[in-house]
Amino acid sequence: MPAKSKAQQMAAGAALAAKRGEGRKSDLKGASKSMEKSMTEDQLEDLAATPRKGKPAHVDDRRS
């Protein structure tokens, strides 16, 4: 599953680093914190590896 935005890709990268022990879990906030808890390392790697070129900065998926 590719990332939908630059923000999602970056959050996945931060969560992946924390899951691998390359960063501190206590430094995670918001989406990256929940991603680290709920996703496997393979899922995070897939999101983090998405190229950022052509992606919007943010995507609002909330339904009204």
Buried (B, 14 or more C-beta within 10 A) or exposed (E): EEBBBBBBBBBBBBBBBBBEEEBEBEEBEEBBBEBBEEBEEEBBBBBBEBEEEEBEEEEEEEEE
